[in-house]
Amino acid sequence: VTALVKESVGEEGAAAPDLPPLLPSSTGPGGYEWGTAVHTLLQATARGATGDRMQALGRVLLLELDRPARAGEPTELDALIRTVEGVRESSIWRRAQASELRVAEVPFALQVGEAAAYLEGVIDLAFREADGWVLADYKSDRGDDPELASRRLRYREQIRRYGEAWSQLTGDPVKERVILWTRTGTEERVEP
């Protein structure tokens, strides 16, 4: 999906004027491994991990990802737990928990056209409500860098394409696509 999105939006895309404002948060951990830790712990939480189990999983994740540690203990564990708890308090998470069917971190591959090309990705959270599926994509970006505007356009196109793929794979409509900014709890709805 990433290559197709970069192709359609452009590598250096500029922010569209109709995007809702997004407040940056330059505090706290960041980087690719941080995003991996957030996604992995959210996946475990979606499958029932809470309390001590969530703490233990977070500790192991941060150590395995070689995140900063002091005396063998990860220094970012409290921040990771706060981030996951913030997501758990979001309206999109509460809706998912109340839904009849929900899945987390779902990999997919869908053949595109008749060529041997595939659309691949991982859907962070999908849940079904009475009138269709809702997809959520977690983003842990700090939001204080100059490339955010172009990445944000790519993120929006990415979840649009995920919605198209999910509809094809399930045969059901996707009624809503949401980017959940994990640092701020902002839920950004994306039109098809």
Order of alpha helices (4+ residues) and beta strands (2+ residues): alpha-alpha-alpha-beta-beta-alpha-alpha-beta-beta-beta-alpha-beta-beta
